Amino acid sequence: MACQLFLGIRLDCARCHHHPFEAYGQDDFFSMAAYFARIGHKGNGISAPISGGEESILLAASGAVKHPLTGKEMRPTPLFGKAPETGPDGDPREAFAAWLTGADNPFFPRVMANRVWADLMGRGIVEPVDDLRATNPPTNGPLLDHLAKTFRAGGYDIKKLVKHICASHAYQLASRPEPGNQLDSRNFARHYRQRLRAEILLDAVCDITGVPESFAAMPPGSRAIQSWTVRFESHFLDSFGRPDPNQDPPCERMGQTSVVQALHLMNSPNLEGKIGAAQGRVALLAASNKAPGEVATELYLRVYGRTPTPAESAACLKRLVGGKRREWVEDLMWVLLNSPEFIFKD
């Protein structure tokens, strides 16, 4: 798993056999696994909202990885190059980290630069982002090399890399297609629209409706982006693809749209409760002295971050019939929250 996350090298197949089209075999797999042989666990761990006790991750006094065919005890050995030797009282993971970030390791800066680029741009220069093999080349090799060099030169500071990418022309392009790039999905001729992440969406819903969410094993007023575990129950976060601890790797999240997400926004009792809450945003706007046009403008600003166009304002006010102000405000908020403009980041 460490190799896949930090090197973009998938060693899973090498656990059982030497793949005919890859350079790594069982010796490589179990030699790398030996770096983590002394990881120990203490305690049952916390399973919110019911705690089974604290769990500690520690460096055990001993531990070994043996080759499944020969029974030989494997020494911690990197896939290539040299790593510092580990003494009997040292932590093998420190040697692994030193090798990982060493000047002779080209994979770590490349895979990290690719991950950050994909997070900001909607697609990696290499896809999937954790598969940097020779038979899966980048769409723009010089760009990836530049980002990797920048990341290394900045002391592996992710904030510096994010700033570097955000200041680029490519990042600042609009998502609206032009006549020459409607079909582009690989070369970053425009910005690719991304669905907001589950936690960000839920926090946005809470901010817009004025009704906070309650999370198990977290203090009142906590936000979804502050959650320290993915094991508490939340239909909203599950629908919108928070990391699944039962998947491999457990830190990955689903970024695609789905029918489940659309149905959840249209039919969620939790969302309905937030919109119709007696002390929520809708109730306050409906009871205020603001003109209907001002109410519509405030909702557009809160949901979209922009004012409505004249055509949108006219369409909103057309729905206000029979003096049912509260019902009109509820329907307008519901429609705005169910729109692609709210779900996606341009």
C-alpha positions, 0 to 999 in steps of 0.5 A: 500500500505504501508503494502504491500511495507514495511511489505510484507502483502497484506491487499487489501482484508481486505478493503471489507471483512475478508478473511477466510485464513488470520488473518486481517480483515476490522478493521485492514485495516482501523486502519492502513489507519488512520495513513495516514488520515491527508495527504493533497494535495495542487496544481494540480501537474506537468504533464510533459511536460505541468505543471499544477502547483506545488503540495505539500504533507502536514500534514493537520490539521484534517482528519479521516478514518471511518469504512464503515459498522459501521461508527466508526472513526478509531484510528491509530492502528498497525496490532500487537504490540504497536506504540507510541501515537500521540498527536494532533500536531504530525504526525501519520506517525512518529508513524507508522515509529517508529512501522515499524522499532521497534525491535518487528516488524519482517516483515520490515527487512525481506521484505526489505532484500528480496527485496534487495536480489531479486534486486541483485540476479534476484529472491527473497528468497520469491516470489513475494517479497511483499507477506510474508504470512505463506502460501508462505514460503521462499525457504531458511528461515535461509538465509532470517533470517540472512539477516534480522538480518544483515539489522537490526544490520546495522541500516537499512542501505541498502548500508551495506546490498548490500555490505554484499550480494555482498561479498557472494559466492552466488552473485559471482557465474557465470550464466553459468549452470553446469551439476548439476544446469541446472534446478535450478530456486529457490535455487541460485546454480548459478547467474540468468541472469537479463535484464538490467533496462529500464533507464540503457539500454537507458543510455548505448545506448546513451553512446555507440552511442555517441548521448544523449537522450533529456527528457521533463522537464529535462535540456540538458545532463540529463540521464535516471537514473536521471529522477524524473518522469515517466510521460514524453514520452519515447517509449524505457522506456515504452517498457523496463518496467519502473514503470507505475503510472497507475498500483498498486503499481505504483513503481513496474516495469516489469522485463521480456523480451517481443516481444515488446522489441525485435521489438523496438531494431530492428525497433526503428527510435530513435535507428536508428537515434542514430546509423546513426547520423552524429556526432555519434560514428559510423560516427567517427569510420567509418571516422577514420584511425583505422583498421577494427579489431580495430574498431570491438574491440572498439565496442565490448569493448563499448557494451560488456565490452570485446574484441571479440574472434578470431571467432567473429573477423573473422566473423565481418571482413568477413562482410566488403566487397566492401569498404562500411565501414560506412555501415559495422560499422552501421550494426555491432553496430546494431547487438551487441545492439540487442544481449542477451549479451547486454540486460542481466546482467550475 
